[in-house]
């Protein structure tokens, strides 16, 4: 099994299972997502790692939801800006 701590993912070379740290806890502890998240928070607390628990209910792109000053937009090569 290989665990990439920086990316927060795992991969088992024996069975091909892979996924996030939460999915690893779910598989090892045989629990649902909520219990796995609580277990992960406890593991982080025990290790002295701060946990930021912001939930938006959906994925946010970087900078989304943050007031930013309007600026130049990226235009792919071969396209004109409107």
Secondary structure, DSSP 8 states (H G I E B T S, - for coil): -EEETTTTEEE-TTT--EEEHHHHHHHHHT--HHHHHHHHHHHHHHHT--------SS---TTTTS----------TT----
